[in-house]
């Protein structure tokens, strides 16, 4: 059985649907579940309500799981470095405890969703391969990197199989604007509230955006990857778009025009983030299929009403 932790989030809900469609036994674990998710997947998914900050609840949720997909994170690049201590308390420490529980429960494979946009830092080569130095300048990236290192430690010392997916910027239908994360839902959130779109640093920062269906394809490939694995793999589109280009694409697709509110760039943001996805193509036999504009159209269909 596969355990999906953080199953009520944007990626988690999409992953659950695909796993169920494939006839896979799934346990969904989250602090809470949306009623629509439970209703639509009732009878196909084992729903377990548990708090990641409670080690005993987490340990109990691991019974009979062979694979864990870990999506839980309370940190965000948008929070800058203002909550670094909370990042450690709410993310690093619980993850370390959870990893130990996974080993004790006999979990064989650990799939962790890390951050390809923040672990490498501002001086990384573009596009950035997994071999590039990891030098985060934001607490979110440092949190993810710390967890990666603990996973790798248990891989070397205890033989834990793992696939760490360094994910770029996912987007797609149903993504909500939470914790200051996600440019596209942030734009639409401001528009629906009748507010101007906030643009940092002139809108010139370039990011690698990937559609949710392609993200789920990569996670499924990591789950199914044959043989003992201890791998770190970038998952992105391999292309970049500026903030202004994203805004303009949304305007074209929706036939609307956004008022801009200009703000200074944030010191914790890198200028360019673009992932080299050669390893994903080779190891996972995966590559993104969804064109950015097509993804925007699928995401925003029927979502433009203020």
C-alpha positions as CSV (number, residue, x, y, z in Angstrom):
1,X,0.0,0.0,0.0
2,X,1.1,3.5,-0.8
3,X,0.8,6.3,1.8
4,X,0.3,9.8,0.5
5,X,1.1,12.4,3.2
6,X,-0.3,15.9,2.7
7,X,-3.0,14.2,0.6
8,X,-5.5,17.1,1.0
9,X,-3.2,19.6,-0.8
10,X,-3.1,20.6,-4.4
11,X,-0.6,17.9,-5.5
12,X,-2.0,15.3,-3.1
13,X,-5.5,15.5,-4.4
14,X,-4.4,15.1,-8.0
15,X,-2.1,12.2,-7.1
16,X,-4.8,10.4,-5.2
17,X,-7.1,10.5,-8.2
18,X,-4.5,9.0,-10.5
19,X,-3.5,6.3,-8.0
20,X,-7.1,5.3,-7.6
21,X,-7.6,5.2,-11.4
22,X,-4.6,2.8,-11.6
23,X,-6.2,0.5,-9.0
24,X,-3.5,1.1,-6.4
25,X,-4.1,0.6,-2.7
26,X,-3.8,4.1,-1.2
27,X,-3.9,5.5,2.3
28,X,-4.4,9.3,2.3
29,X,-3.1,11.1,5.4
30,X,-3.8,14.7,6.3
31,X,-4.8,16.9,9.2
32,X,-8.2,17.4,7.5
33,X,-9.9,16.5,4.2
34,X,-12.2,18.4,2.0
35,X,-15.7,16.9,1.9
36,X,-15.6,16.7,-1.9
37,X,-12.4,14.8,-1.9
38,X,-13.7,12.2,0.6
39,X,-17.0,11.9,-1.3
40,X,-15.4,11.4,-4.7
41,X,-12.9,8.8,-3.5
42,X,-14.9,7.1,-0.8
43,X,-14.4,3.3,-0.9
44,X,-11.3,3.6,-3.0
45,X,-9.0,5.4,-0.6
46,X,-8.3,4.8,3.1
47,X,-8.6,8.2,4.7
48,X,-6.6,8.8,7.9
49,X,-6.7,12.0,9.8
50,X,-3.4,12.7,11.6
51,X,-1.3,15.7,12.6
52,X,2.3,15.7,11.2
53,X,3.4,17.4,14.4
54,X,2.2,14.4,16.5
55,X,4.8,11.6,16.2
56,X,2.5,9.0,17.7
57,X,-0.3,9.7,15.2
58,X,2.3,9.6,12.4
59,X,3.8,6.3,13.5
60,X,0.3,4.7,13.8
61,X,-0.5,5.8,10.2
62,X,2.4,3.9,8.7
63,X,1.1,0.4,9.4
64,X,1.4,-1.9,6.3
65,X,2.8,0.8,4.0
66,X,5.5,-0.1,1.5
67,X,5.9,3.3,0.0
68,X,5.5,6.8,1.4
69,X,5.0,10.0,-0.7
70,X,5.8,13.0,1.5
71,X,4.1,16.2,0.4
72,X,3.7,18.0,3.7
73,X,5.3,21.4,4.2
74,X,4.2,24.4,6.1
75,X,6.9,26.7,4.9
76,X,6.9,28.8,1.7
77,X,9.3,31.0,-0.3
78,X,6.8,33.8,0.0
79,X,7.3,33.9,3.8
80,X,10.9,35.0,3.1
81,X,13.1,34.3,6.2
82,X,10.8,35.7,8.8
83,X,9.8,32.4,10.3
84,X,13.0,30.4,10.2
85,X,12.7,29.0,13.7
86,X,9.1,27.9,13.0
87,X,10.3,26.2,9.8
88,X,12.7,24.1,11.8
89,X,10.1,23.3,14.5
90,X,7.3,22.5,12.1
91,X,9.1,20.9,9.2
92,X,12.6,19.7,9.9
93,X,12.1,18.2,13.3
94,X,8.8,16.4,12.5
95,X,10.3,15.1,9.2
96,X,13.3,13.6,11.1
97,X,10.9,11.9,13.6
98,X,8.8,10.7,10.8
99,X,11.7,9.2,8.9
100,X,12.7,7.3,11.9
101,X,9.1,6.0,12.3
102,X,9.2,5.0,8.6
103,X,12.3,2.9,9.2
104,X,10.8,1.2,12.2
105,X,7.6,0.5,10.3
106,X,9.5,-1.2,7.5
107,X,8.7,1.4,4.7
108,X,10.8,0.5,1.7
109,X,10.6,3.6,-0.5
110,X,10.4,7.2,0.5
111,X,9.4,9.7,-2.2
112,X,10.0,13.3,-1.0
113,X,8.9,16.4,-2.8
114,X,11.6,19.0,-2.5
115,X,12.1,22.4,-4.0
116,X,14.0,22.8,-7.3
117,X,13.4,26.5,-7.2
118,X,15.0,27.3,-3.9
119,X,17.6,24.7,-2.9
120,X,20.2,25.8,-5.5
121,X,20.5,29.5,-4.8
122,X,21.3,32.6,-6.9
123,X,24.7,31.5,-8.4
124,X,23.6,28.2,-9.9
125,X,24.3,27.5,-13.6
126,X,21.3,27.7,-15.9
127,X,19.7,25.3,-16.5
128,X,20.6,23.8,-13.2
129,X,21.6,20.1,-12.9
130,X,21.3,18.1,-9.7
131,X,25.0,18.2,-9.3
132,X,25.0,22.0,-8.8
133,X,26.0,23.2,-5.3
134,X,23.0,23.7,-3.1
135,X,23.2,27.1,-1.5
136,X,19.7,28.3,-0.5
137,X,19.1,32.0,0.4
138,X,15.6,31.4,1.8
139,X,14.5,29.4,4.8
140,X,12.1,27.3,2.7
141,X,14.9,26.1,0.6
142,X,17.2,25.4,3.5
143,X,14.4,23.5,5.2
144,X,13.9,21.3,2.2
145,X,17.7,20.7,1.8
146,X,18.0,19.8,5.5
147,X,15.3,17.1,5.1
148,X,17.0,15.9,1.9
149,X,20.2,15.3,3.9
150,X,18.5,13.3,6.6
151,X,16.8,11.2,3.9
152,X,20.2,10.6,2.3
153,X,21.8,9.8,5.7
154,X,19.2,7.1,6.3
155,X,19.8,5.8,2.8
156,X,23.5,5.3,3.5
157,X,23.2,4.1,7.0
158,X,19.9,2.1,7.0
159,X,19.5,1.3,3.3
160,X,16.3,3.4,2.9
161,X,15.2,3.6,-0.7
162,X,14.4,7.1,-1.7
163,X,13.6,9.3,-4.6
164,X,13.9,13.0,-3.9
165,X,12.1,15.1,-6.6
166,X,13.2,18.7,-6.7
167,X,10.1,20.3,-8.1
168,X,9.9,23.6,-10.0
169,X,6.7,25.7,-9.9
170,X,3.6,23.5,-10.3
171,X,0.3,25.0,-11.4
172,X,-3.1,23.7,-12.6
173,X,-6.8,23.6,-11.9
174,X,-7.9,23.6,-8.3
175,X,-4.7,25.2,-7.0
176,X,-5.5,27.6,-4.2
177,X,-3.4,30.6,-3.1
178,X,-2.0,29.6,0.3
179,X,1.0,30.7,2.4
180,X,2.1,33.2,-0.2
181,X,2.9,30.4,-2.7
182,X,2.0,30.1,-6.4
183,X,2.2,33.0,-8.8
184,X,-0.8,32.0,-11.0
185,X,-3.3,31.5,-8.1
186,X,-1.9,34.7,-6.5
187,X,-2.7,36.6,-9.7
188,X,-6.2,35.3,-9.8
189,X,-6.8,35.7,-6.1
190,X,-6.0,39.4,-6.4
191,X,-8.2,39.8,-9.5
192,X,-11.2,38.1,-7.8
193,X,-10.8,40.5,-4.9
194,X,-10.7,43.5,-7.1
195,X,-7.1,44.3,-6.3
196,X,-4.2,45.1,-8.6
197,X,-1.7,42.3,-9.3
198,X,1.4,42.8,-7.2
199,X,4.6,42.6,-9.3
200,X,7.9,42.3,-7.5
201,X,11.2,43.7,-9.0
202,X,9.7,44.8,-12.3
203,X,8.4,41.3,-13.1
204,X,11.6,40.3,-14.6
205,X,12.3,37.2,-12.4
206,X,12.2,34.0,-14.5
207,X,10.8,30.8,-13.2
208,X,10.3,27.2,-14.5
209,X,6.6,26.3,-14.5
210,X,5.2,22.8,-14.8
211,X,1.6,21.6,-15.2
212,X,0.1,19.4,-12.4
213,X,-0.6,16.4,-14.7
214,X,3.2,16.3,-15.6
215,X,4.0,16.6,-11.9
216,X,1.8,13.6,-11.1
217,X,3.4,11.6,-14.0
218,X,6.8,12.2,-12.4
219,X,5.7,11.1,-8.9
220,X,4.1,7.9,-10.3
221,X,7.3,7.2,-12.2
222,X,9.3,7.6,-9.0
223,X,7.0,5.3,-7.1
224,X,7.2,2.6,-9.9
225,X,10.9,3.0,-10.6
226,X,12.4,-0.5,-10.6
227,X,15.2,-1.7,-8.4
228,X,16.7,-0.2,-5.2
229,X,16.9,3.6,-5.7
230,X,18.6,6.4,-3.9
231,X,18.2,9.3,-6.4
232,X,17.8,13.1,-6.5
233,X,15.9,14.2,-9.6
234,X,14.8,17.6,-10.9
235,X,11.3,17.8,-12.1
236,X,10.4,20.9,-14.2
237,X,9.7,22.1,-17.7
238,X,13.3,23.0,-18.5
239,X,12.0,26.4,-19.7
240,X,11.6,29.8,-18.0
241,X,9.1,32.6,-18.2
242,X,9.2,36.0,-16.5
243,X,6.5,37.1,-14.2
244,X,5.4,39.7,-16.8
245,X,5.2,36.9,-19.4
246,X,3.0,34.8,-17.1
247,X,0.7,37.8,-16.4
248,X,0.4,38.6,-20.1
249,X,-0.4,35.0,-21.0
250,X,-3.2,34.9,-18.5
251,X,-4.5,38.2,-19.8
252,X,-4.5,36.8,-23.4
253,X,-6.2,33.5,-22.4
254,X,-8.9,35.2,-20.3
255,X,-9.4,38.3,-22.4
256,X,-8.9,40.6,-19.4
257,X,-6.4,43.2,-18.3
258,X,-4.8,43.4,-14.9
259,X,-3.9,46.6,-13.1
260,X,-0.3,46.3,-11.8
261,X,1.0,47.2,-8.4
262,X,4.8,47.5,-8.5
263,X,6.9,46.4,-5.5
264,X,10.6,46.1,-4.7
265,X,12.2,42.7,-5.4
266,X,12.6,40.3,-2.4
267,X,16.1,39.5,-1.2
268,X,15.2,35.9,-0.8
269,X,14.2,35.4,-4.4
270,X,16.7,34.3,-7.1
271,X,16.6,36.1,-10.5
272,X,16.4,32.9,-12.6
273,X,15.4,29.4,-11.8
274,X,15.4,26.8,-14.5
275,X,15.9,23.1,-14.0
276,X,18.0,20.7,-16.1
277,X,15.6,17.7,-16.4
278,X,18.0,15.4,-18.3
279,X,18.2,13.0,-15.3
280,X,14.4,12.7,-15.1
281,X,14.3,11.8,-18.8
282,X,16.9,9.1,-18.3
283,X,15.9,7.6,-14.9
284,X,12.2,8.1,-14.9
285,X,11.6,7.9,-18.6
286,X,9.6,11.1,-18.1
287,X,9.3,14.5,-19.7
288,X,6.6,17.2,-19.5
289,X,3.8,16.9,-22.0
290,X,1.8,20.0,-21.4
291,X,2.6,23.3,-23.2
292,X,2.6,26.3,-20.8
293,X,-0.2,28.1,-22.6
294,X,-2.3,24.9,-22.8
295,X,-1.8,24.5,-19.1
296,X,-3.0,28.0,-18.4
297,X,-6.1,27.5,-20.5
298,X,-6.9,24.3,-18.6
299,X,-6.2,26.0,-15.3
300,X,-8.3,29.1,-15.8
301,X,-11.3,27.7,-17.7
302,X,-14.3,29.2,-15.9
303,X,-12.1,30.7,-13.2
304,X,-12.0,34.3,-14.2
305,X,-15.2,35.7,-12.7
306,X,-14.5,38.3,-10.0
